[in-house]
Amino acid sequence: MLVKARGTIQSVGPAGDRDAAAGPRLPLSRLIHLLMLLQSARYPNARRLAEACGVSRRTIFRDLATLEAAGIRVDYLSDRQGYHVAGPGMLQPTPLEKSESLAILLLSRAGIDDPFGLPRLASSALARLTQALPPVVRDRLVSSSELLADDQAPQFAKDRLELYATILDSLGERKRMKVWSREIEPRDPLTATKLGVYRLTRLRECWALVGHSSFHGGVRMFRVPWLERLELTDEIYVIPPRFRLDRFLARSNRQDRDGSLERVVLRFSQSAALALRDAASAPDGVYQAGPGGSLELVLAVDSFDRILDWLTCYGDEVEVVEPQALRDRVTAWAGALARIHSRDKVEPASSPRQFQE
């Protein structure tokens, strides 16, 4: 029998010895794969390890005991509810597959709306990893890179760079931040709180921090564009081991709703319908054929604001079929836009302000 004692996996008693000895001979490939998971995954538990290795949890416990017997200490951390290898890494990095290398290359040049400079860091990491690739794979990767556009990531306001760096420091050191933030709109008053970040996540419209707020006395979401000022503290925080971002977001969506959902039907032109196939930001819904080769998207929303920004990105390539209230919102937006551009041409400012984030 395997038990968790003082954070390590141990075999105890004669029954445990007989169980380990009577089991099937452990494949070396599975032990190596298990060790890689323990070194690279985020504190996997026995169930995740068993699923990744295609065996039972009982076999995983037996494998962990084998690693312990070989002198590889595996600790179980109760606050993370998972395992990891104590001490320095036991395995050297294995060469990347061509597809894996190309995926990193594409992401490093994706030009995503990322104020943290992640594409630049990914590109730097890829340059180091490329040196360890087999010559054939390395040559193919270098050849492929010539076909990709250079990094076109947007430039962000320099006065915000310190804020982004503070967020990354907080994540890496697990230290709380003093946060001064707007709640929803830029005109809202500032709220001051201490935040222990549980997750940095990318929403459809922006990056956001999810964590425990001292002011609110619970887990809250803070959108990065509404953060005015941050200060890193020396206070260490612990993330609850059972916290799950998907559950938090689902619960937040339920709390925002007034109990009713609105049926929305959008009709996209044929050219926009082709673009929708590759649009990761499209909301969930049911697609159906529309008249004249168009495509209709039927979905249920609790707030028009959740889809209005995404909807207007398609300009005259999309029409709101129903409800009338949403048609009126789009009509008002288009009318305001038309009035602005019907004025006489305005002379450009000498140093135009860049709206970023």
Secondary structure in CASP SS format (residue, H / E / C, confidence):
PFRMAT SS
TARGET T0000
AUTHOR 0000-0000-0000
METHOD secondary structure of the structure
MODEL  1
M C 1.00
L E 1.00
V E 1.00
K E 1.00
A E 1.00
R C 1.00
G C 1.00
T E 1.00
I E 1.00
Q E 1.00
S E 1.00
V C 1.00
G H 1.00
P H 1.00
A H 1.00
G H 1.00
D H 1.00
R H 1.00
D H 1.00
A H 1.00
A H 1.00
A H 1.00
G C 1.00
P C 1.00
R C 1.00
L C 1.00
P C 1.00
L H 1.00
S H 1.00
R H 1.00
L H 1.00
I H 1.00
H H 1.00
L H 1.00
L H 1.00
M H 1.00
L H 1.00
L H 1.00
Q H 1.00
S H 1.00
A C 1.00
R C 1.00
Y C 1.00
P C 1.00
N C 1.00
A H 1.00
R H 1.00
R H 1.00
L H 1.00
A H 1.00
E H 1.00
A H 1.00
C H 1.00
G C 1.00
V C 1.00
S C 1.00
R H 1.00
R H 1.00
T H 1.00
I H 1.00
F H 1.00
R H 1.00
D H 1.00
L H 1.00
A H 1.00
T H 1.00
L H 1.00
E H 1.00
A H 1.00
A C 1.00
G C 1.00
I C 1.00
R C 1.00
V E 1.00
D E 1.00
Y E 1.00
L E 1.00
S C 1.00
D C 1.00
R C 1.00
Q C 1.00
G E 1.00
Y E 1.00
H E 1.00
V E 1.00
A C 1.00
G C 1.00
P C 1.00
G C 1.00
M C 1.00
L C 1.00
Q C 1.00
P C 1.00
T C 1.00
P C 1.00
L C 1.00
E C 1.00
K H 1.00
S H 1.00
E H 1.00
S H 1.00
L H 1.00
A H 1.00
I H 1.00
L H 1.00
L H 1.00
L H 1.00
S H 1.00
R C 1.00
A C 1.00
G C 1.00
I C 1.00
D C 1.00
D C 1.00
P C 1.00
F C 1.00
G C 1.00
L H 1.00
P H 1.00
R H 1.00
L H 1.00
A H 1.00
S H 1.00
S H 1.00
A H 1.00
L H 1.00
A H 1.00
R H 1.00
L H 1.00
T H 1.00
Q C 1.00
A C 1.00
L C 1.00
P C 1.00
P H 1.00
V H 1.00
V H 1.00
R H 1.00
D H 1.00
R H 1.00
L H 1.00
V H 1.00
S H 1.00
S H 1.00
S H 1.00
E C 1.00
L C 1.00
L C 1.00
A C 1.00
D C 1.00
D C 1.00
Q C 1.00
A C 1.00
P C 1.00
Q C 1.00
F C 1.00
A C 1.00
K H 1.00
D H 1.00
R H 1.00
L H 1.00
E H 1.00
L H 1.00
Y H 1.00
A H 1.00
T H 1.00
I H 1.00
L H 1.00
D H 1.00
S H 1.00
L H 1.00
G H 1.00
E H 1.00
R C 1.00
K E 1.00
R E 1.00
M E 1.00
K E 1.00
V E 1.00
W E 1.00
S E 1.00
R E 1.00
E C 1.00
I C 1.00
E C 1.00
P C 1.00
R C 1.00
D C 1.00
P C 1.00
L E 1.00
T E 1.00
A E 1.00
T E 1.00
K E 1.00
L E 1.00
G E 1.00
V E 1.00
Y E 1.00
R E 1.00
L E 1.00
T E 1.00
R E 1.00
L C 1.00
R C 1.00
E C 1.00
C C 1.00
W E 1.00
A E 1.00
L E 1.00
V E 1.00
G E 1.00
H E 1.00
S E 1.00
S C 1.00
F C 1.00
H C 1.00
G C 1.00
G E 1.00
V E 1.00
R E 1.00
M E 1.00
F E 1.00
R E 1.00
V H 1.00
P H 1.00
W H 1.00
L E 1.00
E E 1.00
R E 1.00
L E 1.00
E E 1.00
L E 1.00
T E 1.00
D E 1.00
E E 1.00
I E 1.00
Y C 1.00
V C 1.00
I C 1.00
P C 1.00
P C 1.00
R C 1.00
F C 1.00
R C 1.00
L H 1.00
D H 1.00
R H 1.00
F H 1.00
L H 1.00
A H 1.00
R H 1.00
S H 1.00
N H 1.00
R H 1.00
Q H 1.00
D H 1.00
R C 1.00
D C 1.00
G C 1.00
S C 1.00
L C 1.00
E E 1.00
R E 1.00
V E 1.00
V E 1.00
L E 1.00
R E 1.00
F E 1.00
S C 1.00
Q H 1.00
S H 1.00
A H 1.00
A H 1.00
L H 1.00
A H 1.00
L H 1.00
R C 1.00
D C 1.00
A C 1.00
A C 1.00
S C 1.00
A C 1.00
P C 1.00
D C 1.00
G C 1.00
V E 1.00
Y E 1.00
Q E 1.00
A E 1.00
G C 1.00
P H 1.00
G H 1.00
G H 1.00
S C 1.00
L E 1.00
E E 1.00
L E 1.00
V E 1.00
L E 1.00
A E 1.00
V E 1.00
D C 1.00
S C 1.00
F C 1.00
D H 1.00
R H 1.00
I H 1.00
L H 1.00
D H 1.00
W H 1.00
L H 1.00
T H 1.00
C C 1.00
Y C 1.00
G H 1.00
D H 1.00
E H 1.00
V E 1.00
E E 1.00
V E 1.00
V E 1.00
E E 1.00
P C 1.00
Q H 1.00
A H 1.00
L H 1.00
R H 1.00
D H 1.00
R H 1.00
V H 1.00
T H 1.00
A H 1.00
W H 1.00
A H 1.00
G H 1.00
A H 1.00
L H 1.00
A H 1.00
R H 1.00
I H 1.00
H H 1.00
S C 1.00
R C 1.00
D C 1.00
K C 1.00
V C 1.00
E C 1.00
P C 1.00
A C 1.00
S C 1.00
S C 1.00
P C 1.00
R C 1.00
Q C 1.00
F C 1.00
Q C 1.00
E C 1.00
END
